[in-house]
């Protein structure tokens, strides 16, 4: 297998949402659409004090090979930067995935993702190259400007109109490792690339009380990854474009927003393009409501009940 998956997880999410409970929908839909035949393993990375609880929870999904590890075991640098928010930690964990995963590619997941149709390796990684979905950089211009400053490159590299979209995404381990190398350039022994990113988010550091720090502080894992791939001429070696005539499938569709107007039948339709959608945790929708809305379209759902 060419593909694993990584899921940063906390029992209670950033918006005090039951993210652990939401994984029941994620894993139910992954199982329903054959992801256990595609993913070598799923790595769940969580706060140290939540490892045992989450390990017990995922026993209900024996179809998958699931490893649960502490974020500070996987990324030891985080123990020295306890001020960093969970959202930022999740981004660094996704970039650091090759420290724990052995596959050439890995699928990034969040607790609020929903699988919409059968997954196959040839669908996700056609001819050995992973799907990469684009969106307009103008949607989040600060991501791209901050990332270019961190990587010491122009933010107009490549097509200045487009950038990489967000989770779920497929990342190449080689590009993620190269991204860490680029971030760490010129550190001169002052920690790792993780330390460098964490230091940008330490409010006690006088170096962060500057306008220049503000200009670098809006990075994301995907804008750093994408810019590094362009800087090192790696993009075409590892990725093909999603949503084209050759590869019409999309990793992420946005049919589920606004939730009240969502027609799941269209999202799950056999002729649909989307492989995943997301019902954002920030919207605080009840797990049961979400499940009841999609259950008629999930194979085997009649035998299941969400907690």
N, C-alpha and C positions, 0 to 999 in steps of 0.2 A: 504493500500500500504506500501511496505517495503522500497521504494526508492524515494529519491528526487535528485535534481541536483544542482550543484553550478558552476557558471560561473563568474570568476573575469574578469572585462572588463574595458577598457579605450577607449574613443572615438578614439583616435589615439594611436596605439600600440607602442611598443619599437622601431620599425624600421620606425616610422612615417607612418604606414600603417593604412588604414581605417578599424580598427577592428570592429567598430560599423556596418559599411556596410557589413562586412563579416558575421555578425550574421544572415543576411538574408538567406545566403546559409545554415548555421547551422540549423536555425529554420524551413526553408522550408523542409529540408531533415528529420528532427525530426518529423515534422507533417506528411509528406508523409509516414513514416514508423511506425506511431502509437505510438510515444513516449508519447503523451498526455494521453494515456490509462495506461501508466506505471509509470509516474513520478507524485508524489503527488504535487510537486511544483518545480519551477526553481528559485533559488536565484541568482540574479545578484548583484555583489558587485563592486562598482566603486568609483572613487574619489568623494569627497563631492560636488564639483562644477559641476559634470556631472549628478547628480541624475535626475534632472528634464528633461533634454534632452533625457536620455535613457528611462525614464518612458514613455515619449511620443512616442518614437520609438517602444517600444514593444507592444503598443496597437494594432498593426496590427496582433498580434498573440493571439487572444482571446481564442483559443483552450487550451492554457496553463495557468495555474495559475503561474504568474510571479511576484515576489517581487524584487524591486530594492532598495538596501540599500547602504548607504555610508560606505566605508571601515573603516572610523574612528568611526562610530556608532557601527559597528559590532566588530571591534578590536580597542578599544579606545587607546591602547598603541601606535598605529602608529602615533598618533598626537604628540608624544614626540620624534619621530625618523624620521623627515622629510627627512633626508639624505638617507634613504633606497630606493633603486631603485624599480620601479614598478614590475619587475620580482620577486624580493624577496618578496615584499608585496603579490603578487599573491600566492606564495607558502605558506606563513603563513595563508592567508585567507582560503586556502583549508584545512589546518590542523585545523583551528579554526571553521570550518563549524558547528560542533555540538552546538556552541553557538546560532545558529539561526535555525537550522534544527532539526525536531523532529523524523525523520525516523531512523531506525537502520542502514541503509546504504545510501550512497549518491554517485552519479555519478559526477566525475569531468570533466568539459568541458573547452575548450578554443575556442575563436572565429574562429579559423581556422580548427575546426573539421568538418567532414562531415559524416552523418549517411548513411550507405550503404544498410541496409535491415531491415525488420520488427523487432521490439523489443517487447519482452514480459518479464514479471517478471520471469517466469520460465527459460527463456533463460539467463537472467542476474544474477539471484539469484537462481540457481537450488537447490531444497530441503532446501531453507532458508539460503544458504551460497553463498557469492558473488564470481564471477569469479575473479581470480587474474592471470595476465599474467606475465611471466618471461622473462628476458633478461640477457645476460651475464654481470656480474659485471665488466669484463675487458673492456667493452665499455666506462665506466666512473669510473675508479677506485678511483678517488679522492672523488666522492660522498660518497662512502662506508667507506673510511678511515676517512673522516671528521665526518660523522654521528656517527661512532663508538666512536670517541673521545668525541663528545658532550654527548653521552649516557653512556660513561664510560663502554664500553664493547669491546670485541674482534670483529674485522672485519671478523673473520673466522667462525662466528656462522652460523649454518645451513650448507647448501651446499655452500661452498665458491666460487663456479663457477657462481651461479645465484642470481639475485636480481629482484626487481619489476620494471616493465616497467613504462612508463610515461603516461600522459593524452592522451586519456580518460582512467580513471581507476575507480574502485568502491572501496570505503573506508568504513570501519565499524566505526560508530560513537564511539563505545567503545574503539577501538584501537587508534583512533585519540586523544581522551581524555587522554588515558593512555600515549600516546606519549608526550603530553604537560606536564603531571606529571613527566615523566622521564627527560625531558629537564630541568624542573624547580628544580629538586632534588638538595639540598644543596645551594639553593639561599639565604636562611636565611633572607627572607623578602625583598630582593633587587629586587623587581619587579616580573614579571611573566615570563613564558617561552618565550613569544613574546619579552619582553624586552631583555632577554638573547640573543636571536638570532639577534635582531636588533643591540645590542651592538657589535656584531662581525663585523658589517659593518659600523662602525663609523670611518672614516679616521682621525678624530680629536682626537680620544682617544689614548693616549700613549700606552695603553695596547694592541692596535692593531698593534703596530710597532714591533711586535715580530714574530719569526718564528712559535711559537706555535699557534698564532692566524691564521696564514696562513694555518696551518695544519687542523684547524677546520672550515675554511670559505667556503668550497666547498659543504656543505650539500645541500640536496633537501628534499622536503616534503615527497617524496616517500621512499627515503633511510632511513630517520628517522622513518617513519611509519613502514616499513618492519622490520627494526632491532628491534624496540620496540615490535612488534608482536612476534618476535622470543625470545626476552629477557624475555617476560612475558608468553610465551607458549600460545599465543592467536591465532596463525595463523590458525591452523586446525579447531578451533572452529568457525571461521567466514569466511573462504575462501576455495574454491576448485580451482584446477589448470585449467586454460584455455588451449585449444589446445591439449587435451588428447583424447583418444578414447571415454571416457565417456562424456567429455564436449569438443567437437571439435571446438566450436566457439572461436574466438579470439576477444578481445576488440579492438585491433589496428593492422592494417596491413600497410605495407609501399609501396604498389604498386604505390602510387602517386609520388614517387621519383625515378628517376628524372622526373619532371613534363612533359617535352617535349616528353618523351617516354611512358608516362602513357596511358594505354588502359583501360578506365573506364568500358567498357563492362565486363571485367574480374572481376573487383572489385565489381560490382553490380550484378554479375551473381547469380541466385538463389541457386546454389550449393556452393557458396563461403563461406569461414570461417569467414571473417572479418566483424565486426559490425560497425567499424568506420575506416576512414583514415584521414590523416591530410595533408593539403597543407600549409606548414609553412609560417607564416607571414614574416619570415626573407627572404624568396625568393622573396617577393614583386610582386607576380603575380597579374595581374589585376583581380578584382572581376568578371567582365563580361566575361573574358576569361575562368576563372574557371567554371563559371555557364554554359557557352555554351558547355563546354566539358562534363559536367555531366548531363545536362538537359534531354537528350534523355532517361536516365535511372532512372529518378525520377518520380514516379507516380504523375500525375496532373501537371507536370511542364509546359505543353503546355499552361496553363492558366495564367502563371506567367511570370513576367519580372523583372529581378534584376535591381536595380537602378544603 
